[in-house]
Amino acid sequence: EDDIAAFIIEPVMGNIGPILPDDSYLRDVREITRAHDVLLIFDEVISGYRLGIGGAQVMFGVRPDITTLGKIIGGGLPIGAFGGGKEIMELISPAGPVYQAGTFSGNPLSLSAGMATVRWLHAHRGIYRVMEAWGAEIGEAVAGKTEGSFVRLGSMFKYFFRNRAPRTYLEAKECDTGKFGEFWTAMRKKGIFLPPSQFETNFLSAVHEDGDIGQIAAAYQACI
C-alpha cells in the first residue's frame, strides 16, 4: 500500500457512456482510500457543473481530496483547473514545494468566459431542474423500447444498443455499433445531429428549449 499515492476516477464515466457507479461504489472507494492514506482524485472535467453546481461529488455525497475540472468552467474556451483541501493546495508553489505552471495559466480570455459562465449558473440554479425534466421526457419517449437500454443522469444521457445498461467499459464495448449507425443516420434525417459514436455521451444544455426537447423525444421514439 505504500506504493500507491492516489486513486483517480471519473465518478460518472462520461467518455464511454454515461456509465453510472454502483450504489455504494464511490463511498467504498472513499473509505478504502482514507483507510490506507491514499489520495482520492475525482476527474470531473465532464460532470463538473454539468450535473449541478457541486458536480457528481455533491450528487453522490462523496468528497474527494482533489478535483479536476474543465470544459464548462471555460465557457466554451480551453481551460483546465484542479483544487483540493487547504492542506493539499498549500503544497503547490509559491506557497509550497510542488511546482506548477503553464504557458496559458491564468489566460484572461478563458478566465473571463469561465467566470461569466459560473456566475450565470449560480444565479440560475433552476436550470438544473429544467434539464432534469427534459432528460426525463426523452427517457419516457424510449420507455419500453427493446432494442437497447437508456441511461441518464441529469443532463447526460445515452441509448446503448445492448440489452442491459453497461456497468463497465468492457460491457459498453459489447454494444451493437451497426444498429447505432443506422439509428444515427435516421436521427440525422430528422434533423437531430448526435455524437457520431455509440460511446459518446449526449448532453442537454441551457440553450435548449422545450420545443427542441419535444422534437428530440419524438425522433428517438420514431428511430429506435
Rosetta silent file (secondary structure, phi, psi, omega in degrees, C-alpha in Angstrom):
SEQUENCE: EDDIAAFIIEPVMGNIGPILPDDSYLRDVREITRAHDVLLIFDEVISGYRLGIGGAQVMFGVRPDITTLGKIIGGGLPIGAFGGGKEIMELISPAGPVYQAGTFSGNPLSLSAGMATVRWLHAHRGIYRVMEAWGAEIGEAVAGKTEGSFVRLGSMFKYFFRNRAPRTYLEAKECDTGKFGEFWTAMRKKGIFLPPSQFETNFLSAVHEDGDIGQIAAAYQACI
SCORE:     score description
SCORE:     0.000 S_00000001
   1 L     0.000  -20.064  178.708    0.000    0.000    0.000 S_00000001
   2 L   -70.211  -11.827 -178.307    2.986    2.333    0.402 S_00000001
   3 L   -87.696   -9.641 -175.216    3.396    2.287   -3.395 S_00000001
   4 L  -103.721  115.707 -179.862    0.009    3.913   -4.145 S_00000001
   5 L   -87.897  -38.798 -174.316   -0.071    7.694   -3.960 S_00000001
   6 E  -154.886  156.105  177.114   -3.516    8.359   -5.408 S_00000001
   7 E  -121.078  117.413 -173.517   -6.604    6.745   -6.898 S_00000001
   8 E  -112.302  125.809  179.228   -8.035    8.661   -9.876 S_00000001
   9 E  -144.678  156.700  163.049  -11.520    8.033  -11.244 S_00000001
  10 L   -84.901  121.867  177.804  -14.395    9.663  -13.057 S_00000001
  11 L   -61.587  -32.063  170.291  -17.290    9.482  -10.563 S_00000001
  12 L  -127.436  119.936 -178.039  -19.542    9.164  -13.615 S_00000001
  13 E   -69.549  112.976 -173.787  -17.855    7.748  -16.700 S_00000001
  14 L  -101.602  -18.596 -175.395  -18.559   10.382  -19.316 S_00000001
  15 L   -97.281   11.574  178.879  -16.333    9.391  -22.228 S_00000001
  16 L  -146.561   21.870 -170.107  -17.873    5.964  -22.759 S_00000001
  17 L  -163.151 -125.360   26.356  -21.426    6.482  -21.734 S_00000001
  18 L   -83.413  146.384  169.769  -22.524    7.716  -19.333 S_00000001
  19 E  -113.494  123.533 -174.027  -21.820    4.721  -17.140 S_00000001
  20 L   -90.787  149.047  178.692  -23.107    5.236  -13.619 S_00000001
  21 L   -73.375  149.725  172.387  -21.386    3.964  -10.485 S_00000001
  22 L   -60.558  160.857 -170.067  -22.926    1.137   -8.475 S_00000001
  23 L   -49.345  -47.073 -173.675  -24.861    2.289   -5.418 S_00000001
  24 L  -106.676    4.371 -171.242  -22.057    2.080   -2.853 S_00000001
  25 H   -57.974  -52.351 -176.046  -19.010    2.158   -5.126 S_00000001
  26 H   -64.942  -39.041  177.521  -17.906    5.744   -4.578 S_00000001
  27 H   -64.543  -40.733  178.759  -18.487    5.551   -0.825 S_00000001
  28 H   -63.871  -42.654  178.884  -16.496    2.306   -0.655 S_00000001
  29 H   -61.678  -41.764  179.198  -13.641    3.845   -2.640 S_00000001
  30 H   -62.254  -43.516 -179.389  -13.609    6.842   -0.294 S_00000001
  31 H   -65.472  -41.980 -178.097  -13.465    4.621    2.788 S_00000001
  32 H   -68.266  -44.744 -179.497  -10.703    2.414    1.378 S_00000001
  33 H   -65.683  -39.050  178.016   -8.507    5.287    0.206 S_00000001
  34 H   -65.600  -40.183 -178.517   -8.903    7.100    3.514 S_00000001
  35 H   -65.071  -29.622 -177.140   -8.080    3.957    5.470 S_00000001
  36 L  -106.143   12.886  177.066   -4.837    3.474    3.501 S_00000001
  37 L    56.980   44.220  177.809   -3.845    7.163    3.367 S_00000001
  38 L  -111.282  133.169  178.897   -4.264    7.307   -0.425 S_00000001
  39 E   -68.179  138.491  174.409   -5.458   10.481   -2.113 S_00000001
  40 E  -105.204  121.354 -178.532   -8.790   10.216   -3.918 S_00000001
  41 E  -115.632  124.558  175.749   -8.934   12.292   -7.091 S_00000001
  42 E   -99.212  125.229  170.776  -12.184   12.860   -8.996 S_00000001
  43 E   -86.637  100.316  179.037  -11.970   13.692  -12.687 S_00000001
  44 L  -111.255   32.263  177.352  -14.990   15.981  -13.045 S_00000001
  45 L   -58.668  -39.356  178.882  -13.931   17.532  -16.334 S_00000001
  46 L   -89.423  -45.452 -172.502  -17.215   16.318  -17.848 S_00000001
  47 L   -82.860  -21.061 -178.476  -19.511   16.108  -14.812 S_00000001
  48 L   -63.240  126.673 -176.834  -18.363   19.267  -13.032 S_00000001
  49 L    66.532   -9.156  177.548  -21.062   21.965  -13.187 S_00000001
  50 L   -84.252  -40.649 -179.859  -22.943   19.747  -15.653 S_00000001
  51 L   -87.963   -9.787 -179.142  -24.719   17.658  -13.022 S_00000001
  52 L   157.311  172.724 -179.078  -25.053   20.564  -10.649 S_00000001
  53 L   -56.832  -38.674 -178.324  -23.091   23.354   -9.017 S_00000001
  54 L   -95.659    5.183  178.516  -21.164   20.804   -6.961 S_00000001
  55 H    68.525 -161.202 -176.791  -20.849   18.190   -9.686 S_00000001
  56 H   -68.030  -31.130 -176.780  -21.066   14.447   -9.135 S_00000001
  57 H   -64.805  -34.434  174.965  -19.383   14.596   -5.736 S_00000001
  58 H   -74.987  -41.086 -179.951  -22.278   16.577   -4.280 S_00000001
  59 H   -59.231  -39.188 -177.369  -24.844   14.450   -6.098 S_00000001
  60 H   -99.178   -4.184  176.627  -23.384   11.251   -4.622 S_00000001
  61 L    69.116   33.978  179.795  -22.292   12.728   -1.309 S_00000001
  62 L  -127.745  121.484 -177.038  -18.630   11.715   -1.637 S_00000001
  63 L  -102.297  119.599  178.145  -15.886   14.300   -1.235 S_00000001
  64 L   -81.362  174.276  175.988  -12.526   13.603   -2.905 S_00000001
  65 L   -82.426  -34.563  179.948   -9.194   15.061   -1.861 S_00000001
  66 E  -136.701  143.067  176.760   -8.578   16.655   -5.261 S_00000001
  67 E  -125.652  135.253  172.170  -10.947   17.549   -8.109 S_00000001
  68 E  -104.919  142.786 -177.776  -10.054   18.274  -11.727 S_00000001
  69 E  -134.521  160.675  176.824  -12.322   20.493  -13.816 S_00000001
  70 E  -172.706 -159.741  174.996  -12.534   21.747  -17.389 S_00000001
  71 H    51.488  -94.299 -172.254  -14.976   22.272  -20.256 S_00000001
  72 H   -58.069  -38.067 -176.053  -17.939   24.108  -18.678 S_00000001
  73 H   -70.636   -4.295  176.078  -15.777   26.298  -16.436 S_00000001
  74 H   -99.641   -1.923  179.108  -14.180   27.728  -19.592 S_00000001
  75 L    58.021   32.243  179.479  -17.415   28.959  -21.101 S_00000001
  76 L    97.487   -5.638  178.586  -16.520   27.295  -24.398 S_00000001
  77 L  -108.065  158.587 -178.122  -12.832   28.229  -24.345 S_00000001
  78 L   -61.629  133.512 -179.755   -9.865   25.975  -23.478 S_00000001
  79 L  -164.500  157.540  173.429   -9.334   25.672  -19.744 S_00000001
  80 E  -155.142  146.641 -178.899   -8.336   23.271  -17.007 S_00000001
  81 E  -152.372  157.258  172.500   -8.296   23.545  -13.242 S_00000001
  82 E  -143.341  155.582  179.820   -7.776   21.492  -10.124 S_00000001
  83 E  -156.306  165.933  179.739   -8.468   22.086   -6.468 S_00000001
  84 E  -168.122 -167.324  179.771   -8.493   20.412   -3.108 S_00000001
  85 L   -69.019  163.539 -176.952   -8.320   20.941    0.611 S_00000001
  86 H   -56.468  -41.799 -175.878   -6.101   23.551    2.212 S_00000001
  87 H   -65.179  -24.430  177.159   -3.548   21.009    3.403 S_00000001
  88 H   -87.951  -47.378 -175.191   -3.033   19.861   -0.204 S_00000001
  89 H   -67.093  -24.465  177.294   -3.210   23.169   -2.020 S_00000001
  90 L   -72.003   -9.479  175.513   -0.662   24.751    0.338 S_00000001
  91 L   -82.450  -13.907 -178.066    1.878   22.314   -1.107 S_00000001
  92 E   -83.570  138.946  178.180    1.574   23.991   -4.528 S_00000001
  93 L   -62.772  148.498    8.608    4.016   26.784   -5.367 S_00000001
  94 L   -86.855   -4.166 -178.984    4.502   29.555   -4.464 S_00000001
  95 L   -73.547  -32.310 -175.499    3.216   28.531   -1.030 S_00000001
  96 L  -128.195 -172.780 -173.710    4.748   25.061   -1.171 S_00000001
  97 L   -84.891   -9.069 -176.416    7.466   22.998   -2.852 S_00000001
  98 E   -87.042  114.379 -176.309    5.395   21.462   -5.677 S_00000001
  99 L   -78.117  135.583  177.416    5.989   23.481   -8.841 S_00000001
 100 L  -146.997  125.153  177.974    3.012   24.091  -11.121 S_00000001
 101 L  -161.071  166.140  179.416    2.874   26.437  -14.094 S_00000001
 102 L  -161.145  153.485 -177.606    1.740   26.583  -17.704 S_00000001
 103 L   -57.968  -38.882 -176.961    2.058   28.781  -20.766 S_00000001
 104 L  -106.387   16.291  177.423   -1.648   29.652  -20.713 S_00000001
 105 L   -60.469  132.447 -179.774   -2.189   29.568  -16.964 S_00000001
 106 L    72.343   20.897 -179.850   -4.441   32.436  -15.950 S_00000001
 107 L   -54.661  120.720 -172.958   -5.357   33.201  -19.574 S_00000001
 108 H   -64.027  -32.435 -179.156   -7.605   36.279  -19.278 S_00000001
 109 H   -69.844  -49.194  178.983   -9.929   35.340  -22.132 S_00000001
 110 H   -62.037  -42.283 -178.086  -10.642   31.814  -20.860 S_00000001
 111 H   -68.185  -36.249  178.346  -10.997   33.029  -17.276 S_00000001
 112 H   -65.218  -45.397  178.692  -13.376   35.846  -18.251 S_00000001
 113 H   -65.308  -41.496 -179.758  -15.613   33.457  -20.203 S_00000001
 114 H   -64.633  -44.993  179.404  -15.398   30.881  -17.414 S_00000001
 115 H   -63.024  -39.149  178.432  -16.270   33.315  -14.642 S_00000001
 116 H   -62.759  -41.320  179.397  -19.231   34.608  -16.648 S_00000001
 117 H   -65.919  -48.120 -178.203  -20.499   31.037  -17.130 S_00000001
 118 H   -63.663  -41.754  178.230  -20.054   30.032  -13.498 S_00000001
 119 H   -63.055  -40.050  178.672  -21.716   33.216  -12.236 S_00000001
 120 H   -62.875  -43.575 -179.730  -24.660   32.630  -14.586 S_00000001
 121 H   -64.221  -39.220  177.477  -25.086   29.062  -13.336 S_00000001
 122 H   -65.358  -34.755 -178.682  -25.002   30.188   -9.707 S_00000001
 123 H   -81.720  -16.188 -176.844  -27.629   32.834  -10.483 S_00000001
 124 L  -129.537   52.066 -176.154  -29.842   30.419  -12.465 S_00000001
 125 L   -62.377  -21.670  178.929  -29.632   27.166  -10.495 S_00000001
 126 H   -62.745  -16.991 -179.708  -33.162   26.304  -11.571 S_00000001
 127 H   -62.342  -27.365  179.125  -31.787   25.361  -14.989 S_00000001
 128 H   -68.476  -35.853  176.093  -30.673   22.036  -13.499 S_00000001
 129 H   -68.363  -37.549  178.389  -34.282   21.188  -12.590 S_00000001
 130 H   -63.223  -47.066 -178.323  -35.358   22.158  -16.094 S_00000001
 131 H   -68.806  -29.945  174.101  -32.742   19.912  -17.707 S_00000001
 132 H   -62.332  -43.542  178.992  -33.688   17.072  -15.346 S_00000001
 133 H   -66.658  -39.748  178.439  -37.266   17.335  -16.621 S_00000001
 134 H   -62.798  -44.379  178.741  -36.082   17.480  -20.231 S_00000001
 135 H   -61.624  -40.117  178.271  -33.965   14.373  -19.756 S_00000001
 136 H   -63.709  -36.440  178.918  -36.894   12.552  -18.184 S_00000001
 137 H   -63.585  -41.925  177.430  -39.059   13.481  -21.184 S_00000001
 138 H   -66.345  -39.724  178.269  -36.576   11.895  -23.574 S_00000001
 139 H   -61.928  -39.526  178.422  -36.374    8.842  -21.330 S_00000001
 140 H   -64.456  -31.540 -178.385  -40.144    8.458  -21.372 S_00000001
 141 H   -67.150  -26.636 -177.798  -40.075    8.542  -25.178 S_00000001
 142 H  -106.791    3.039  179.002  -37.908    5.407  -25.308 S_00000001
 143 L   -60.063  132.821  179.958  -39.506    3.584  -22.385 S_00000001
 144 L    90.520  -10.314  176.523  -40.499    0.094  -23.474 S_00000001
 145 L   -69.354  138.418 -174.823  -38.114    0.005  -26.422 S_00000001
 146 L  -107.913    2.880 -179.062  -36.393   -3.366  -26.586 S_00000001
 147 L   -73.298  -22.561 -176.227  -33.516   -2.573  -28.943 S_00000001
 148 L  -171.079 -148.600 -176.421  -31.283   -1.446  -26.091 S_00000001
 149 E  -140.194  139.943 -178.513  -31.146    0.464  -22.826 S_00000001
 150 E  -101.313  127.581  179.642  -31.451    4.146  -21.950 S_00000001
 151 E  -122.141  133.746 -178.861  -29.066    5.542  -19.334 S_00000001
 152 E  -149.692  145.084  168.384  -29.347    9.059  -17.930 S_00000001
 153 E  -143.625  112.323 -177.073  -28.117   11.176  -15.073 S_00000001
 154 L    60.076 -124.852 -177.626  -29.259   14.780  -15.097 S_00000001
 155 L   -93.229    6.613  177.708  -28.468   16.269  -18.498 S_00000001
 156 E  -100.749  131.099 -179.556  -26.170   13.376  -19.503 S_00000001
 157 E  -156.338  162.574  177.385  -27.781   10.507  -21.410 S_00000001
 158 E  -162.012  144.904  170.253  -27.253    7.758  -23.963 S_00000001
 159 E  -103.642  113.243 -179.385  -29.197    4.984  -25.646 S_00000001
 160 E   -93.696  130.708  176.604  -26.989    1.883  -25.677 S_00000001
 161 L   -85.004   71.528  178.808  -27.703   -0.804  -28.241 S_00000001
 162 L  -152.025  141.651 -171.806  -27.228   -3.535  -25.647 S_00000001
 163 L   -63.648  -25.791  175.934  -29.972   -5.438  -23.830 S_00000001
 164 L  -127.715  148.154  179.710  -28.780   -4.223  -20.435 S_00000001
 165 L   -60.825  129.709  179.950  -27.204   -0.934  -19.459 S_00000001
 166 L   -66.316  144.049  178.003  -23.418   -1.350  -19.365 S_00000001
 167 L  -110.983  -10.496 -179.019  -21.734   -1.103  -15.985 S_00000001
 168 L  -140.135  168.337  176.228  -18.141   -1.229  -17.249 S_00000001
 169 H   -59.945  -43.465 -178.048  -16.047   -0.199  -20.228 S_00000001
 170 H   -64.542  -37.480  177.089  -15.884   -3.794  -21.447 S_00000001
 171 H   -67.906  -37.717  178.418  -19.672   -4.143  -21.312 S_00000001
 172 H   -62.052  -34.647 -179.599  -20.071   -0.892  -23.242 S_00000001
 173 L   -68.326  -12.255  178.005  -17.830   -2.315  -25.972 S_00000001
 174 L   -81.839   -5.318 -177.984  -20.418   -5.092  -26.454 S_00000001
 175 L   -62.445  151.196 -179.849  -22.943   -2.608  -27.873 S_00000001
 176 L   -82.247   96.352 -177.099  -24.160   -3.161  -31.434 S_00000001
 177 H   -71.164  -23.668  175.499  -22.404   -0.358  -33.286 S_00000001
 178 H   -64.417  -46.901  177.176  -24.066   -1.365  -36.541 S_00000001
 179 H   -63.386  -38.255  177.894  -27.502   -0.686  -35.102 S_00000001
 180 H   -61.234  -41.204  179.072  -26.217    2.551  -33.638 S_00000001
 181 H   -60.027  -40.854  177.501  -25.022    3.628  -37.086 S_00000001
 182 H   -65.675  -42.328  178.906  -28.480    3.024  -38.553 S_00000001
 183 H   -62.962  -44.861 -178.559  -30.072    4.893  -35.648 S_00000001
 184 H   -60.701  -43.188 -179.787  -27.662    7.819  -36.002 S_00000001
 185 H   -64.512  -42.268  179.064  -28.429    8.162  -39.718 S_00000001
 186 H   -63.893  -39.404  178.725  -32.181    8.043  -39.094 S_00000001
 187 H   -66.399  -40.586  179.506  -31.880   10.735  -36.404 S_00000001
 188 H   -61.796  -38.814  179.100  -29.827   12.963  -38.686 S_00000001
 189 H   -65.183  -22.406  176.747  -32.521   12.725  -41.361 S_00000001
 190 L   -94.401    9.455  175.109  -34.975   14.041  -38.767 S_00000001
 191 L    87.568   12.458  179.335  -32.716   16.995  -38.034 S_00000001
 192 L  -109.372  113.109 -178.005  -31.122   15.651  -34.837 S_00000001
 193 L   -99.632  104.143 -179.456  -27.322   15.583  -35.018 S_00000001
 194 L   -93.059  162.141  171.076  -25.998   13.251  -32.326 S_00000001
 195 L   -55.819  133.243 -172.613  -22.359   12.489  -31.491 S_00000001
 196 L   -81.099   44.342  178.967  -21.325   10.009  -34.215 S_00000001
 197 L  -151.626  139.417  174.793  -20.276    7.256  -31.822 S_00000001
 198 L   -61.741  -19.764 -171.124  -22.081    4.715  -29.666 S_00000001
 199 L  -106.980   14.087  175.376  -19.598    5.585  -26.955 S_00000001
 200 L  -107.721  136.403 -179.935  -20.040    9.360  -26.682 S_00000001
 201 L   -73.351  145.212  171.305  -22.412   10.848  -24.144 S_00000001
 202 E   -93.031  146.625 -179.618  -25.249   13.125  -25.235 S_00000001
 203 E  -129.835  143.312  167.236  -25.733   16.374  -23.321 S_00000001
 204 L   -96.114  158.188 -178.474  -28.561   18.826  -22.856 S_00000001
 205 L  -139.651  169.723 -177.244  -27.724   22.478  -22.352 S_00000001
 206 L   -68.233  -17.206 -179.555  -29.204   25.705  -21.078 S_00000001
 207 L   -88.921   -7.774  172.070  -29.743   26.975  -24.636 S_00000001
 208 L   -66.867  158.968  177.850  -32.141   24.154  -25.499 S_00000001
 209 L  -128.636  167.241 -177.743  -35.845   24.990  -25.374 S_00000001
 210 H   -55.495  -40.150 -179.289  -38.993   22.980  -24.703 S_00000001
 211 H   -64.131  -36.139  177.605  -39.696   22.694  -28.416 S_00000001
 212 H   -62.475  -43.586 -176.735  -36.236   21.253  -29.035 S_00000001
 213 H   -65.939  -39.909  177.076  -36.784   18.579  -26.414 S_00000001
 214 H   -61.137  -40.637  178.476  -40.137   17.617  -27.897 S_00000001
 215 H   -66.094  -42.660  179.559  -38.519   17.246  -31.314 S_00000001
 216 H   -63.659  -46.759 -178.651  -35.659   15.169  -29.891 S_00000001
 217 H   -61.257  -43.338  179.840  -38.012   12.916  -27.919 S_00000001
 218 H   -63.760  -38.518  179.489  -40.245   12.349  -30.946 S_00000001
 219 H   -67.377  -42.168  176.791  -37.240   11.483  -33.100 S_00000001
 220 H   -58.273  -46.126 -177.867  -35.947    8.989  -30.540 S_00000001
 221 H   -62.035  -37.403 -176.798  -39.332    7.329  -30.382 S_00000001
 222 H   -79.552  -29.829 -169.449  -39.545    7.083  -34.171 S_00000001
 223 H   -96.742  -10.771  178.359  -35.976    5.993  -34.901 S_00000001
 224 L   -97.459    0.000    0.000  -35.447    3.209  -32.369 S_00000001
